[in-house]
Amino acid sequence: MARTLRVVPAYGRDYKGLDAAKADWAEGKDFEIRNLFDPDDGRKVNKADFPQGEVLLRYDMLRKQGVLQASSEVKKPVLSNWNPAIQGVL
């Protein structure tokens, strides 16, 4: 299962828009993990440290939230209860 990180810009940086933040994430700039119940809370992280999984960013003075990196894990539908007759396929 892929992990989800919640991060904020590190070293006093801030972004007015998500595009600039995505560009810095792609360049490998550091962001700070902000998740109260995560043992890594406060640790610096960048794309090289976390190549897979979802990364959520708080930006614009922590008033907005966006996705820096989408999860690479593909979720497959559960078909154990699927019945073609009920679904109108037959």
N, CA, C and O of each residue as an XYZ file, in Angstrom:
360
protein
N       0.844     -1.186      0.000
C       0.000      0.000      0.000
C       0.887      1.246      0.000
O       1.845      1.340      0.766
N       0.559      2.175     -0.851
C       1.351      3.396     -0.971
C       1.065      4.333      0.206
O      -0.051      4.399      0.722
N       2.079      5.030      0.596
C       1.978      5.962      1.709
C       1.602      7.348      1.189
O       1.967      7.714      0.071
N       0.880      8.112      1.989
C       0.529      9.487      1.648
C       1.266     10.419      2.591
O       1.182     10.281      3.811
N       1.998     11.382      2.007
C       2.702     12.390      2.796
C       1.959     13.709      2.709
O       1.437     14.073      1.656
N       1.915     14.421      3.827
C       1.414     15.790      3.851
C       2.612     16.680      4.139
O       3.273     16.529      5.167
N       2.893     17.609      3.229
C       4.104     18.416      3.341
C       3.793     19.906      3.218
O       2.739     20.304      2.722
N       4.749     20.717      3.688
C       4.734     22.172      3.516
C       6.101     22.562      2.970
O       7.065     21.816      3.143
N       6.205     23.717      2.314
C       7.518     24.144      1.812
C       8.512     24.319      2.964
O       8.143     24.799      4.035
N       9.753     23.937      2.745
C      10.791     24.039      3.776
C      11.562     25.350      3.635
O      11.507     26.017      2.602
N      12.268     25.694      4.683
C      13.187     26.833      4.718
C      12.504     28.177      4.437
O      13.112     29.072      3.851
N      11.255     28.315      4.850
C      10.554     29.585      4.713
C       9.974     29.876      3.342
O       9.419     30.952      3.122
N      10.093     28.926      2.411
C       9.512     29.148      1.089
C       7.988     29.101      1.173
O       7.424     28.474      2.069
N       7.333     29.771      0.229
C       5.886     29.685      0.104
C       5.550     29.830     -1.370
O       6.345     30.378     -2.135
N       4.412     29.358     -1.769
C       3.988     29.399     -3.163
C       2.603     30.001     -3.246
O       1.736     29.708     -2.423
N       2.398     30.848     -4.249
C       1.069     31.402     -4.509
C       0.246     30.449     -5.364
O      -0.984     30.454     -5.303
N       0.930     29.630     -6.162
C       0.246     28.682     -7.032
C       0.879     27.303     -6.972
O       2.045     27.156     -6.603
N       0.117     26.316     -7.330
C       0.575     24.929     -7.258
C       1.607     24.602     -8.344
O       2.443     23.721     -8.147
N       1.560     25.289     -9.474
C       2.502     24.994    -10.562
C       3.951     25.237    -10.147
O       4.832     24.445    -10.483
N       4.204     26.322     -9.421
C       5.567     26.613     -8.959
C       6.038     25.557     -7.958
O       7.204     25.162     -7.968
N       5.138     25.110     -7.107
C       5.487     24.071     -6.139
C       5.802     22.752     -6.837
O       6.745     22.057     -6.458
N       5.017     22.406     -7.853
C       5.275     21.170     -8.601
C       6.629     21.237     -9.312
O       7.341     20.236     -9.395
N       6.979     22.416     -9.821
C       8.276     22.579    -10.486
C       9.416     22.375     -9.488
O      10.405     21.717     -9.810
N       9.289     22.933     -8.276
C      10.322     22.752     -7.255
C      10.396     21.307     -6.781
O      11.488     20.807     -6.510
N       9.255     20.625     -6.674
C       9.251     19.209     -6.294
C       9.992     18.397     -7.359
O      10.783     17.514     -7.028
N       9.737     18.692     -8.630
C      10.403     17.984     -9.725
C      11.911     18.258     -9.732
O      12.694     17.387    -10.110
N      12.321     19.459     -9.318
C      13.745     19.807     -9.248
C      14.442     19.177     -8.048
O      15.671     19.178     -7.978
N      13.680     18.643     -7.112
C      14.280     17.988     -5.952
C      14.466     18.884     -4.745
O      15.254     18.557     -3.858
N      13.760     20.012     -4.684
C      13.868     20.888     -3.512
C      13.196     20.239     -2.311
O      12.302     19.405     -2.455
N      13.642     20.637     -1.123
C      13.137     20.037      0.109
C      11.783     20.603      0.525
O      11.486     21.783      0.338
N      10.978     19.713      1.095
C       9.714     20.060      1.722
C       9.718     19.412      3.097
O      10.466     18.463      3.331
N       8.903     19.905      3.997
C       8.878     19.401      5.372
C       7.606     18.603      5.611
O       6.509     19.066      5.300
N       7.753     17.401      6.163
C       6.600     16.557      6.461
C       5.830     17.175      7.623
O       6.404     17.501      8.662
N       4.530     17.330      7.431
C       3.666     17.872      8.478
C       2.478     16.948      8.656
O       1.457     17.086      7.981
N       2.623     16.017      9.562
C       1.550     15.100      9.903
C       1.746     14.741     11.363
O       2.693     14.039     11.717
N       0.863     15.218     12.193
C       1.013     15.129     13.637
C       1.307     13.717     14.142
O       2.105     13.546     15.063
N       0.677     12.715     13.556
C       0.830     11.347     14.057
C       1.857     10.526     13.286
O       1.969      9.319     13.500
N       2.595     11.157     12.407
C       3.631     10.479     11.636
C       4.951     10.577     12.391
O       5.320     11.665     12.835
N       5.672      9.470     12.550
C       6.962      9.540     13.250
C       7.994     10.410     12.531
O       8.977     10.835     13.137
N       7.774     10.675     11.240
C       8.687     11.517     10.463
C       8.277     12.983     10.447
O       8.842     13.763      9.681
N       7.310     13.379     11.269
C       6.841     14.767     11.309
C       8.013     15.709     11.549
O       8.780     15.532     12.495
N       8.146     16.722     10.677
C       9.220     17.690     10.798
C      10.453     17.375      9.972
O      11.315     18.235      9.797
N      10.550     16.158      9.463
C      11.709     15.759      8.664
C      11.603     16.364      7.262
O      10.506     16.521      6.727
N      12.734     16.694      6.684
C      12.784     17.211      5.321
C      12.746     16.040      4.335
O      13.336     14.986      4.573
N      12.038     16.254      3.226
C      11.885     15.210      2.219
C      11.855     15.873      0.845
O      11.431     17.019      0.703
N      12.312     15.129     -0.165
C      12.201     15.605     -1.548
C      11.806     14.426     -2.435
O      11.598     13.316     -1.947
N      11.706     14.673     -3.727
C      11.228     13.637     -4.642
C      12.128     12.405     -4.644
O      11.637     11.285     -4.785
N      13.433     12.595     -4.491
C      14.354     11.456     -4.477
C      14.110     10.562     -3.261
O      14.310      9.350     -3.329
N      13.679     11.163     -2.147
C      13.404     10.388     -0.935
C      12.092      9.630     -1.022
O      11.918      8.604     -0.364
N      11.178     10.125     -1.824
C       9.819      9.580     -1.873
C       9.345      9.475     -3.324
O       8.493     10.253     -3.752
N       9.898      8.505     -4.097
C       9.572      8.435     -5.521
C       8.168      7.910     -5.819
O       7.634      8.172     -6.897
N       7.554      7.168     -4.881
C       6.223      6.612     -5.109
C       5.304      7.031     -3.984
O       5.748      7.309     -2.870
N       4.030      7.073     -4.281
C       3.038      7.445     -3.286
C       2.500      8.840     -3.538
O       2.978      9.558     -4.417
N       1.519      9.205     -2.771
C       0.864     10.502     -2.948
C       1.474     11.539     -2.018
O       1.751     11.257     -0.853
N       1.682     12.747     -2.546
C       2.235     13.848     -1.759
C       1.256     15.019     -1.830
O       1.004     15.569     -2.902
N       0.715     15.387     -0.680
C      -0.210     16.512     -0.581
C       0.528     17.709     -0.009
O       1.287     17.574      0.951
N       0.309     18.877     -0.594
C       1.023     20.087     -0.188
C       0.058     21.141      0.334
O      -0.995     21.380     -0.257
N       0.427     21.770      1.448
C      -0.255     22.980      1.923
C       0.594     24.151      1.458
O       1.807     24.156      1.667
N      -0.032     25.156      0.824
C       0.724     26.298      0.304
C      -0.109     27.564      0.439
O      -1.224     27.520      0.959
N       0.425     28.700     -0.026
C      -0.208     30.015      0.074
C      -0.565     30.306      1.540
O      -1.725     30.491      1.908
N       0.506     30.336      2.357
C       0.385     30.576      3.800
C      -0.514     29.524      4.476
O      -1.260     29.824      5.408
N      -0.415     28.288      3.976
C      -1.125     27.108      4.483
C      -2.640     27.195      4.301
O      -3.381     26.475      4.971
N      -3.108     28.062      3.407
C      -4.546     28.215      3.186
C      -5.084     27.327      2.084
O      -6.291     27.097      2.010
N      -4.203     26.819      1.216
C      -4.644     25.985      0.103
C      -3.939     24.642      0.153
O      -2.882     24.497      0.768
N      -4.544     23.665     -0.506
C      -3.957     22.333     -0.551
C      -4.026     21.809     -1.972
O      -5.000     22.053     -2.684
N      -2.992     21.087     -2.386
C      -2.955     20.499     -3.717
C      -2.122     19.234     -3.719
O      -1.444     18.919     -2.741
N      -2.179     18.524     -4.812
C      -1.437     17.266     -4.961
C      -0.160     17.548     -5.740
O      -0.210     17.980     -6.891
N       0.988     17.299     -5.105
C       2.285     17.438     -5.780
C       2.582     16.230     -6.630
O       3.095     16.351     -7.742
N       2.259     15.066     -6.106
C       2.575     13.812     -6.793
C       1.431     12.851     -6.538
O       1.081     12.580     -5.390
N       0.858     12.344     -7.599
C      -0.234     11.386     -7.478
C       0.329     10.008     -7.173
O       1.478      9.702     -7.494
N      -0.483      9.201     -6.560
C      -0.065      7.847     -6.227
C       0.148      7.041     -7.493
O      -0.668      7.094     -8.413
N       1.234      6.298     -7.542
C       1.525      5.473     -8.714
C       0.878      4.093     -8.592
O       0.935      3.283     -9.517
N       0.272      3.845     -7.450
C      -0.376      2.554     -7.230
C      -1.735      2.552     -7.927
O      -2.565      3.429     -7.688
N      -1.953      1.571     -8.780
C      -3.224      1.465     -9.486
C      -4.166      0.634     -8.642
O      -3.845     -0.490     -8.257
N      -5.324      1.189     -8.357
C      -6.312      0.473     -7.548
C      -7.207     -0.340     -8.474
O      -7.865      0.208     -9.359
N      -7.222     -1.641     -8.262
C      -8.031     -2.520     -9.088
C      -9.413     -2.665     -8.456
O      -9.522     -2.756     -7.233
N     -10.463     -2.689     -9.265
C     -11.800     -2.846     -8.693
C     -11.995     -4.244     -8.125
O     -11.429     -5.218     -8.622
N     -12.782     -4.322     -7.105
C     -13.100     -5.605     -6.496
C     -14.287     -6.177     -7.238
O     -15.357     -5.570     -7.269
N     -14.105     -7.344     -7.839
C     -15.145     -7.942     -8.653
C     -15.724     -9.208     -8.034
O     -16.388     -9.977     -8.730
N     -15.494     -9.439     -6.768
C     -15.957    -10.682     -6.157
C     -17.481    -10.764     -6.109
O     -18.030    -11.864     -6.169
N     -18.175     -9.640     -6.004
C     -19.631     -9.646     -5.937
C     -20.259     -9.230     -7.266
O     -21.459     -8.966     -7.326
N     -19.476     -9.172     -8.303
C     -19.967     -8.706     -9.591
C     -20.764     -9.801    -10.274
O     -20.303    -10.936    -10.395
N     -21.948     -9.459    -10.714
C     -22.814    -10.412    -11.405
C     -23.249     -9.761    -12.705
O     -23.917     -8.728    -12.665
N     -22.895    -10.328    -13.873
C     -23.225     -9.695    -15.144
C     -24.721     -9.524    -15.346
O     -25.148     -8.548    -15.963
N     -25.522    -10.444    -14.842
C     -26.976    -10.333    -15.006
C     -27.526     -9.124    -14.253
O     -28.413     -8.431    -14.751
N     -27.009     -8.874    -13.070
C     -27.460     -7.730    -12.266
C     -26.961     -6.439    -12.879
O     -27.676     -5.437    -12.867
N     -25.752     -6.436    -13.414
C     -25.156     -5.229    -13.972
C     -25.724     -4.870    -15.341
O     -25.366     -3.828    -15.890
N     -26.585     -5.690    -15.901
C     -27.199     -5.411    -17.197
C     -26.296     -5.735    -18.377
O     -26.529     -5.255    -19.486
N     -25.283     -6.533    -18.152
C     -24.374     -6.892    -19.237
C     -24.983     -8.002    -20.093
O     -24.770     -8.031    -21.305
N     -25.736     -8.914    -19.480
C     -26.335    -10.036    -20.224
C     -27.790     -9.767    -20.514
O     -28.460    -10.595    -21.130
